[in-house]
Amino acid sequence: MAHPVVYRVQALHPRDLSGVRFHGERRGGDLSHITPPEDYVSEYRAPPQTFLFDEAGRPIDDPDRDWVRKIRDEVKEAAAYNTAQQVGELERAGKGARARRRAKEGDKPPYRSQGPGPLREILVSVNAEWFDDPNAPPGVWDRKKVIAWSNQALAFVQEEWGPALRYARIDFDEDGPHLHAVAAPWVKTKTPNGAEQKVMVPRLYGASQDLEKGQDRAGEAFAHLGIVRGERHAEARRQAKAEGREPEPKRGHVSPRRWRQQMAAKAAELAKREEAVEGREKAVEGDAHKVLQAARAVDVSRLRVGERVAFDVAQQEAKEAAIRVAAIEAGERKKAEAKAEAIRRNAIAAQRAKGKGWKGQGVDR
């Protein structure tokens, strides 16, 4: 079975960085699917591993480095640099009044403050089944696969984002290993007056310019592990439009937390429907019982031949109607049970590392 690589990039605002760090340190956010530290040994899990990078994207061996503050410092320094460059260029052009006005305005954010954030949050993963050890029960990871994938995932984001990379974290305490990263895509531009500016404009940064080609690069990077490129949805939509067909709607990303909420809501809805079906079944059984009781109460011996025939037909029709209704309700119940079973199996597959009797396996690096 082919397993596609998941490579997702989305906008992130500097004000949201603390939340990323907070969740990465397992101090907040949705932790319902996280293996707690006290269960690492019993479930063969490991804590997340964090990797930090300097302003040039070089790895840093400094666990005490506050990467969130460093990115915010970069923003402040770039804003001050841009102001100084603009003022200086205006002064050199002999536009003293404009230079003074610009200096009075003060520093401005070196990115578009409206709309999506200028930073990029990156996710790299693959279906948890890929990590399964073929010689062990489902949910037990193959250590060699975990190590090979982790090294390749880290190498891929370093190659893909280069100097922009600031933070990466590989989680080993969830259903399957996956990598989160944060990039600050700085580029240099010039104002119409020629003042050099340092700004975050993702559309001008290499890795962000064509995310479809990024999917190609991800597929190539993981091909030696037997992991393939994801489906070409964008290409399929373009082809459909060219052929005059209605393209498939774009697939929106569903976060793990949102997915778990949806599964819980579906399970609750199925439980309600099953309860309603059971109630209707009991009502049908009661109605059928009443029909039969009424039939028994009639003195058949006093009826004429024609009336007895009509009575027998009515009684038989009542029985058949009760049987048909019961069959319909039983069918609805079977459908509800089938859906509930499908959801249950999906939940087991997603959380099999925490299933009864199966233990996952962490990683040594």
N, C-alpha and C positions, 0 to 999 in steps of 0.2 A: 504494500500500500504506500503510495506517494504522500509525503508530508510536505506541504508548502511552508516556506519561511514567511513569517509575519514581520513586516517592516513598516512601522507607522510613524508619521511625523505630524505633530500638531502644534499650534501656536501656544505660547506661554507668556504671561506678563510677569515682569520683575516682582510685582507685589504678591504673586502666587508661589514664589520660590520657597518661602517658609513652610507652606503646606506640603510641598514635595519632600523637603528635608524631614519634616515632622513625621510623615507617613513612612519614609525610608528608615527612620530610626525606630519605627514601630511604637511611636508614642501617641498616635492618634489616627483618625480616619477609620475606614471600614476594616476592622481586624478580624471579622468573623471567620474568614477563610485562612487565617495565618496560624501556623503552628507556633504556640507559645514556647519561649526558651526552656521552660521546665519539661517540655515534651521532646526536645531535640534528640536526646539520647534514645528514648523509647521508640521514636518514629524515624530514626536515622536521618534527621534533617540537620540543617546548618543555618547559622544566621546569615543575613545578607552581607555581601562583600562590596565595599565602596572603593572607588578609584577616583582620584582627583587629578586635575590638570591645570597648569598655569595659564597665563594670558596668551601664550603661544601654542597651547594645546599639548604641551609636554607633560608626561606623567610626573606627579609629585608624591613623594613618600612622606607625607605629613598628616597624620590622622587628626591633628588638632586644627587644621586649616578650616576656617569658616568660609566655605565656598559660596554661600549665599551672600555674605557681606562682601566678598571679593567681587562678585559680579555687580553688585550695587555700587561698589567703589569705582568699577570700570565705567559705569554709566555716568557717575558724577564727574569723573576725570575727563571723559569724552565731552560732556556738556561744557565744562570749563574751557577745554582746549578749543572747541568749536567757536565759543564766544570770543576768545582771544584772537583766533585766526581771522574771524570776520571783522573785528574792530581794527586789527592791524592792517588788513587789506584795504579797508575804507580809508584809514589814515594815509597809507602809502599812495592811494588814489587822490589824495587831496580833498576828501569828503569828510572834513572834521565834524560837522554838525551831525551827519548821519552816524559817524563813528561814536559820537557821544551818546546819541539816542540808543544805539545798539548796546552800548556798555550799560546804560541805565536799565535796559530791559532785563538784563541778567541772563543767567544760563537757562537754556531750554532743553527739554528731553531730546536726546540724539536718536529719536525714532518717532514714528507716528503714534501719538498718545491715544488716538481714537481707533476703534476697531480691535482686531486680534493683537495679542502681544507680539513683541519683536523677537523674543527668544523662541527656541524650538525644543520641544520635549519629544524624545525618541523612544520607541519601544521596539525591541527585537525579541521574537519568540518563535516557537514551533509547538505543534500539538504535543501535549505531555506524553502521549503514547509512544512518541519517537524515542523517549528516554528509557522505555521499559527494557529490563533485562530479559532476553528470550529464555533464559534458563531459570527464571524465578517467577513467582506469582505476579499477576498484573499489579502495577503500582510500585513495584520495586525497581529503582533506577539502575541502569548500567553505569558504573563509575567512569569507565573510559569514555562513554558517550557524553556524560555530563561535563567532563573536563575538556574534551575536544570541542564541544559546542560552546562552552564558556570562553575558551581561548579565541575561537573564531568570531564569536559575537563581539568581544571587546576589540579585536583587531579590525573588524569591519567598521565599527563606529569611529575608530581612530582614523582609519583610512578615508572614510566617507566625509567626516566633519573636520578633520585636521585641526588647524589653529582655533577653530570655534569651540571645540569640545572643552567643557569645564567640569563635568561631573558624570559619573556612570556608577550604576549599582546593579549587581546581579543578585536576584532573590532566589534562595534555595529553600525557603520555608513555606512555599505554596504548592499548588498542584503540580507544577512543573517549573524548571528553571527559566527565567526570562530576564532580560536586561532593560533597565531604564537609563536614560541619559539626558543631559541638558546641554544645549549648545547656544553660544552667543555669536551670531553671524555678523561680525563687524566687517564693514567695507569702507574704503576711502573714496570720497567724491569731492567735487568742487562746486562752490556757489557760482552764480553767473558772474560775480566780480572776481572769481579766481581764488577764493579762500578755501584752503583744504579743510575737509570736514571728515570726522570719524563718526559713522552712523551705523545703526543696525537696520539693514534693509534685506530681509531674507530672500526676496526675489532676485537680488543681485549676487547672492552668495551661491557658489557652485552647487553644493548638495541640495539646495532648496529650489534651484532653477527648474529642474525637470524631475519631479518625484516619480514619474513613470519609468524613466531611465534608472532611477534609484532602485526601483523594484528589480530591474534587470541585473543591476550590479549585486544586489542582495542574493539573487538566485545564483549568480556565478560564484559569489564568495562561499556559499554553503553547498555547492554542487558536490564537492569531494566527500561530503558527509552523507550523501544520498538525500539531501533536502532540496526541494525544487522551488522554482519561482512560483509565486501566487498566481491566481487566475488573472488574465488580462481583461479586466472589466472595462477600463477606459477604451481600449482598442475595440472591444465588442460593441460598445455604445457608438463609437464613430462609424463602425461598419454598418450597424443597423440604420443610422441616419443616412448614410450614403446609399443604402438600398431602399430607402423610403419606409423602413419599418419603425415601429415604436421601440425606442431603446429601453433596456431595463433601467429602472430607477437606480440612482446612485446608492450604494450601500453606506449607511451611516455607522460610525463606530459605536459599539455598545460596550461600555466599561464593564469590567467584571462585577462591580457592585450592582450596576443596573441590571445585568443579566441575572444575577442571583435574585434580585427583587422581582423580576419578571417571572422567573421559575416559581418563586414562592406564591406569587399572585395566581399563576395558572393552577398550581396545586390546590390552592384554596378554592378557586372557582370550580374545579373538578369535584372537590369534596362536597361543595354545596349542591352541584348537579346530581351527584350520586345520592345524596340525602333526599333530594326532591324526587328522584326516580323511585327510590325505596318507598317514599310516602305515597306516590301514585300507584305503585304495585299493591300496597296494602289496601288502598281505596278501591281498586279494581276487584281485588279478592273479596272485599266486603260487599260490593255491589252484586257480584256473581252469587255470593252466598245468599243474599236477600232474594234474588230471582228464584233460586232453587227452593228456598223456604216457602216462598209464596206459591210456587207450583205444587209443593207437597200439601199445602193447606186447602187446595181446591178439591172438591169431591168429584173426582173424575167419573165415578159411576153414574152420576146424575146427568152427565152431558149426553146429548144426542151424538150420533155417529159423526156427523159433519163437524160439530163443535169439538168433539174429541180430537179429530184429525187436525183442526186448526190450532187447538191447544198444544198438541204434540209438536207441530211445526214451530209454533212460537217459543216453546220451551227449548227446542233444539237450537233455534236461531240465537236465543239468549246465551246458551252455553258456548256456541261457536264464537259469538261476539266477545264474550269474556275471555276466551282462549286467544283470539286475535289481539286484543288489547294487551293481554299479559305478554304475548310474544313481542309486540312492538316495544313495550317498556323494557323487557329483558334485553332486546337489541340495543336500546339506548344505553342501558347500564353497561353492556359489554364494551360499547364504544368508549364510554367514559373510563372504564377500567383500563382499556388499552392505552388511552392517552395518559392516564395516570402512571401506568407502568413505563411508558416511554420517557416521561419526565423523570421518573425515579431512576431509570437506567442512565439518563443523561447526567443526573446529579451524582450518581455513583461514579460514572466515568470521570466527571470533573473533579470529584473529591475523593477518588479511590485511595489516595495516599493516607486518608484518615478513616478509611473503611474498616469495619471490624475484621480482624484477622489478618489484614494486609498491612505491611509496614513499608514506608518509602525508604530511600537510601540517599544520603547526602553526598557531599563531595569533599575531597581533600585537595587542596591547591598548594 
